Amino acid sequence: MSSLSLTPHPSFSGRPGPVLVVVADGVGVAPPGASNAVTEANTPTLDELTGTELYTELAAHGPAVGLPTDDDMGNSEVGHNALGAGRIFAQGAKLVNKAIKTGAIFESEVWGKAIEHGRSGTLHLLGLHSDGGVHSSLEHLYALLRQAADEGVTSCAVHILHDGRDVDARSALRYIEQTEAVLSEINAGADDRDFRIASGGGRMGITMDRYGADWPMVERGYRCHAHGEGREFASATEAVETMYAESDSGDQYLGEFVVMRDGAPAGTIVDGDAVVLFNFRGDRAIEISRAFEETDFDVFDRTGANGRPHPDVFYAGMLQYDGDAFVPKQYLVAPPAIDRVMGEFLCAEGVRSFAISETQKFGHVTFFWNGNRSGYIDEELETYIEIPSDNVEFDTTPAMKVREITDETIDLLRSGEYRFGRLNFPSGDMVGHTGHLHATVEAMEIIDECMARLIEVIDDLGGVLVFTADHGNADIMFTEKDGVRSPKTSHTLSPVPFAIHDPNYDGEYHMSAAVGVGLANVASTVFNLLGYEAPNDYLDSLITFG
């Protein structure tokens, strides 16, 4: 028997219709109140769905999704990894933490090459500059800086990307002060050391696009970091203070800046330098990696405004952000090897399935769900549909493409070709990240409207609908202190909902009373609902029979 074979369930053969998993991105479970867009919204369909006996709540952060501690917020990548893998794998920061603690990261050939280039030129460290722990870690940055100095690098330029999304909306100055202190400490250790902040800007204005949604954003970042093109300031602190005075924008939307010294940019990137992207999360690291690394890159012209050519550099990522496309080719820490994912088992059984979302979350229901694997597992059995996202600030279009995703999903379900489907509604997360409560409330109400349509189809077809989320966000939209509200744009530590809608339910199964369940328990549950026993090494199902 193949290691990917599934055994029919002994007491449940599934329903005649398809099983559909709906991931409402960013929709966590938190106490009701004025800051909770989920409960402030009028959602009769979701209220009914989550009010039945076939409902529970799942952990979606910390160790439940492979992150180091319960203080670590979940994110869409690790959440979809857990949903598709059925098991918990060490992720992102946890992998890097271990590599730094053991010293393995600094014993790698890639780190050695980066240091070699840094000794003869400049080592450039680029990444998200906060302690949010979703894309990067300041502790990782500081470990790289100190090790580089210990190994003889004398010139190091740090290119910072303000957060304001996974942390407080206006917290950049705090992180700059912290990093400047570390740089001063390093520079004090030798007369010839020049470790400095060279450029930066807001993560939603430059550099950190994903899924090809806004390449001009990547181009702005590339030109800023590589060619020193941007507003000129004497320091990163001056840049942020000036931009704060000019508008009410949060850190994530601040424009690009270049630190100037003696009339020239403090850290342009030149031939022979090394560039290391210290982000560990992949989705917003791929495009800037391609821009620096690819010799035949043709998405935008990398020539500087003054005719300066694209520099020939040694480029590496903290991790490999796309293991199938090999982006980047050089990386400091190997990504988790996620094998035997749900899709592999279903394809081995000949089960036809589909996955669908809009651009902003398409990679989550495909690449991340499939264990960080690009492309199809079996193109004959699977259909993946990407609906292009609008290139806008999502509080201006809180519906996003939720209705279009629903329309397409209904067509797929009614075609009769598919036994299993999965979709991602992105708006709870993407609109939630803007910090705009009313827009997020509207987003939730549109999700509810579309859920009603999906349930109607599932009822007609005699299938099963599973409703869940990958992490919280929309459930806590602001914090309040002394009567002053501050927008909360980051993910939350909240659990997420898990509900089953089964129109043919007759008590054949019940929600398990197990404690400590999380997103990785969903896969076994879906196998059961399809009429299979789960693989032995998968985490327990959320339902019990008999």
N, C-alpha and C positions, 0 to 999 in steps of 0.2 A: 504494500500500500504506500502511495506517495506520502511524503511528510506534509504535503499540502492538502491531503484528503480530509474531507469533513464526514462525520458520522451522522446519519439521520437521527433526529431527536426521538427518544423512545415513546413519548406520549403526546407530541405536538408536531403536526406536519406543516404548520404554517397556514396562512389564509389564502384564499384564491387570488386575491389582488396583490399589488406590489407593496413593499415596505419602503417608506420614504422617511429619511432623516432630515430634519430642518434644524440648522445651526443658526440661531439668532445671535449674531456676533455682538459681544459686549453687553448682553442682557443678563445681569446678575440678579441675585435675590438679596435685598437689603430691607431694613425696616421702612415702612411707608413714611412719607413726610415730604415737605416742600422740595427737597433736593433730589428726590427719587423720581426720575422721568418715567420709569417703568410703572410705578403705582400712581403717579399723577395723571397718566394717560388713561383715556377711556378705552379699555381693552376687554370687552365682554367675552370674546372668543378665548383669549388667553386665560381669563379668570375662570372660565368653565373648564378649560383643558387642565389647568393646574389645581383644580379643586376636587378632582376625583381620587379614588383610592389608588389609581395607577400613576402616582406622582411621588417624587422624592427630590432631594437636592444633592448636588455633587460638588466635591472639592475640585477647584480648577486652578489652584496656585500651589506654590511651594513644592514639597516632596511628592505631592499627588501627581504632578506633571514633570517630575525629574529635576526640579530646581532645588537649590541648596537648603533654604529654610522657609518657615511659614511666613516670613516677612517678604518673600519674593513674590511679586505679582505674576500671575499667569499672563500669557499673551496668545495671540492667534496661532503662532507657529507651533509652540509646544502643545497647545490645546488640541490642534488638529493632528499632530503626531500621536498624541495619546488616544484620540478618538479612533484613528485608523489602525493603530498598532495593537491595541488591547493589552498593552503592558507598559511599564514605566521605564524609560531610558534616561540616563544622565544627560542633561541638556545644557546648552549654552554656557552660562556662568559657572555651572558646576563642573563642567569639563575643564574650563580654563582655570578655575580655582585649583583643581587637582594638579593640573600641569605646572602651575606656578609653585604650588606648595612642594611638589616633588622635585622641581627644577627641570623637569623634562622639556618644558617649552624652550628653555635656554640652552639645552643640549642638542636641539634639532639642527639639521643642516640649513634649514630656511633662516632661522635666527642667526646662525653664523654668517650666512651670506649678507643678511641685512646689516649686521655689525661691520662686516668687511667694507661694504659700500659706505656706511656711515662714517667710518674712520677716515676714508679718503675724501669724503664729501660731506653731505648733510643727511642725517636720519630724520625723516618726516613722519610724525605720528598724527593720524587723522581719525576723528571719530566723534560720537555723540558725547557731550561734555556734561554729564550729570551723574547722580547716584541713583537714578531711577531703576537700574538693574534690568531693564527690558531689552535694550540694544547694546549696552556697554556698561563698563564699571570704571569709575575713577581709580579704584584700587588696582585694576589691571593696568591702566595707563601709568600710574606711579611706579608700579613694579617694572614696567618696560623702561621707563626713564632712568630709574636708579641702576638697573642692570646695564643699560647702554653706557652710562657714565663709568661704571665699574670696569667695563670692557674696553675703555679707551676712546669712546666717541666724544668728540669735543664740540660738535655742532649739531644741535637738535632743534627742529622747528615743530611746534605743536599747532595743528589746525583744528579749531574747536567748532562744534556744531551745537548751538544752544538748543535746549530741550523744551521746557515749558509745556510738555504734553504728558510725559510719564512722571513729572514732578510738578511743583507749583508753577503757575503760569509765568511768573516773573521772579525767577530764582537764579538767573545767570550770573549775577554779580557775586553771589555767595560762592559759586563753584570757581569763578575766575580768581577770587581772592585765595581760595584753597590751593589752586594749582600754581599760582604765582609764588606762594610760600614754598611749595615743593621745588620749583625751579630755582628759587633763590638759594635754598639749602644745597641743591646740587652744584650750582655755580660757585658757591663758597668753598667747595671742596678742591678746586684747582683753578689756577689763574687763567688758563686758556679755555675754560668751558664756556660755551654760549648756548644755553638751553633757554628757549623763549617761545611765547605764543606769537604766531605769525599771521594767521588769518582766521576768519570764521563767519558765522551767520546762522540764521534760524533754520532748523531742520526741515521745515515745510516751505522754505524759500529757496534753499540751495541743497544740492548734493544727494539728499536722502529720498529720492523718488523710488517707487517700486512698480514692477510689472509694466514698465514702459508707459506709464500714464502721463508723465510730464518730463520729457527729455530736456526741454529748455532749462528746467530747474537744475538738472545735473550739469548742463553746460555752464550755468552761472557758477556753480560750485567748483567745477574743474578749473575754470578761468581764474577764479579767485585764489584757489590753493596753488595751482601750478604757475600761473603767470602774474599773480599779484594784481589782478584787476578787481577793483571795488572801491568803495569809499575809504578814504585814507584817514587814519587816526594815529595818535601817538601810543595808544595802548588799547587792549581789548576792553578794559574798564571804561575808558573814554568813549569808545564806540557804543557800548551798551547804554551808558548814561545819556549820551546824546540822543540815541534812538528812543529811549524811554520818554525823554522830554518832548519828542516830536509827535508821538501818537500813543494810543492806549493798547497797542498790539502786544500780545504775549510774546515770550521769547521765541517760540517756534516760527513766528512770522517775521522776525527781524531781518533786515537786509544784510547783504554780505559786506564784510569790512576787511581791510588790509592794514596791518601794523607797519608803520614807516619808521625807519631809522636812518639818519643822515641823508634824508631825501630819497631813499630807495626802500622798496618793500623788504621787510625783515627776513623773509623766508621763501622766496620763489624756489621752484623745483627745477633742477638743471640736470643735464646728462650725468650719469654716474651716481646720482643720489639713490637712496632707498626710501620707499614709501610703504608704511605699514598701516593698514586700516585696523584699528583696535576694537571695532564693533564685533560682537559675537553673533548677533542675530542676522539672518541672511537676507530677508526680503528687501530691505532698504540699503543693502551693501553691494548688490550685484551690479547695478548700472554704473556706479562710480568706479567699481573694480574694472569693468570692461573698458571704460574710458581711459584708465591709466595703463591697462595691460595689453590690450589687443593691438597688434601691429597693423591689421587691416580694418580698424574701426572706421565706420563711415556714417554714424548717426548724426554727428555734427563735426564741424571743422575745428580741430584742436589747435590750430595756429593762433598765436596770441595777437592782440590788437595791433601790436607794433611789428608784426611779422615774425615773432619769436616762434620757432617750431616746437612741436610736441617733444618733451624731454624723453630721452631713453633712460628709464630707471629700472631698478629692481623693485618689484611690487609684490606685496604679500598681504593676505588677510589674517585676522586672528583665527578664523576657521575657513574651510572651503564652503562658500555660501550656496553653491549649486553643484552637487556631486556628479550629476550626469553631463552638464555642460562644462564641467571643470573650471568653474569661476570661483576664486582665482586659481591659477595653476599652482601657485606657491601659498602655503598657509602654515601657521604655527602650531595649531592643535587640530587633530583629526576629529571630524564630526562623529556623532553617535552612529553606529551601524545598526539601522533598524530593519530587521528582516521579517519575513513571514507576516506581512501586514494583511489586513482584512481582504483587500482587493486581490491579493495573490490566491487566497483560498477560494474566493468566489469565482475567479477566472478558472481555477483548476477544476471547479465543479460545473463549469459551463454556464454560470449565472450571468445574464446580461444586466448591465448596470449603466447608470449615467451620473455625472457630476456637473453642477452648474452654479455659476455666480457671475457677478460682474468683475471687471478687471481688478478692482481693489482687493478682492478676496478670492479670485479665481485660483490662484496658486495654493490657497489654503485647502480647498476641497480636492485638489489634484496633487500637486507636488508634496505638500506637507502631510496630507492624509495618507499618501502612498509611501511614507517613510523617507522623505527627502529624495524623491526619485522623479526626474523629469519624464514627460511623455506617458504613453499608455503602458499598462501592464500587458494588455492584450487588446489590440485595436479592433479585432473582430468582435469582441464582446462588450467593449466599453465605448461610451460616447461622452465627450467632454465639450461643454458649451461655455464660451466666454462672451458675455455681453459687455461691450466697451463702456467704461465709466466716463462720466463727464469730467472735464478738467476745470473744476470749480471748487470753491470752499463749500463744504457740504452742508453747512448750516443754511445756505441759500437754496439748497434743493434737498430737503430732508427725506423725500421719497427715494432719492438716489434711483437705482434701477430695480427696486423691490417688485414693483408691479410687472415689469418686463420679465424678471426672473420667474415670477409666478405664472405668467402667460406661457412661457416656454416650458416650464415644468408640467403644467397641465397638459400641454400637447404631448409631451413625452410619456406621461402616465397613461393618457387615453389611447396612445398608439398601440398599447398591449404588448410592446416589444421588451419591456424591462421588468425584471423581478425586484430590483433594488435601485434606489436613487438617493442622492444626497445633494443638498443645496446650502448655500450660505446667504443669509440676509445681512448685508454689511452695515446697515444704517445705525443700529444701536451703538456700534463702536465708532464708526467714522464720523457721524454727526455728534456723538457723545464727546469725541476728542476736541471738538471746537469749543466746548464749554457753554454752549448756548442751550439753556434748559428748554425753552419753548419749542425750538426746532427739534430737539430730541424727543420731546413729548409727541410732536407731530409724527416723527419717524416711527415711534412705537405704535401709534394709532394706525398708521399705514401697514405696518407689519401685521397688526391684528386683523385688519381688513383682508389682507392676503391669506392669512392663516385660515380664515373662514372659507375662502374659496378652495383652498387645498383640502380642507377637511371634507367639504362637500364632494369633491372628486374621489377622495379615498373611500367615502361612504358608498358612492355609486359603484366603485370597483371592488368593494369588499377587501380592501387592503388594510394596512396599519401605518399610522403616522407617529413618528417619534419626534418630540420637540425638546431641544436642549440649547446650550450655549457653550462657548469656548472659554469665557472669562467674564468678569464684570466690568462695567464702565458706566452705562446709562443709569445705573441704580444709585449712584452718588455723584451728583453734578456740581455741588458746591459744598464748601465747609463754612461755618459761621463762627465768628469770635467777636465778642463785645458788640454784637449787632451788625457786624460788617461781614458781608458774604464775599468769599473768594472762590472763583470758578475752579472746579476740580476737573482737569482734562485728562487725567491718567486713568489707567485701569484700576480696579479695586481688588480687594482680597475677599470679596463676597463669594459664596457658593453660587452655583448656577442651577436653573431648573432642569428637571428631567421628567417628561410626561409621555405617556403612551395613549394614543387614541386608537381604539380597536372597536369598530362598530359591531363586530360579531362576538365580542367578549362575553363569555358565559362562565366566568370564574375558573377557567382552566389554569390560570397562573395568578400569582400575587407579587406585589413588590417585596423584595427581600428586606429583612430586618437588619441586615449587616450594617455595621458602623464603619466609618472611614472610607466610604466608597468615593470614587472620583471619576474623571472623564475616561480613564482607561478601562472602566467596567462597562462602558457602553457597547464596545464591539461584541463581547460575548452575548449581550442582551439582544443585539441585532441578529446574530447568528441563530439564537433561539427563536426569535420571531419569524425567521425565514424557514424554520423547521429543522435546524441543525443543532447538534451539540457543539459547544465551543472547543477550540483546541485546548489541550491539557495545560499548556503553559500560559494561557490567557488568564487575566484576572476574572474573578467570578462574575456571573451574570447578575443583573439587578432584579431579575425575576426568578421565582421558584415555582415549581409545578406540583400539583397534587394537593 
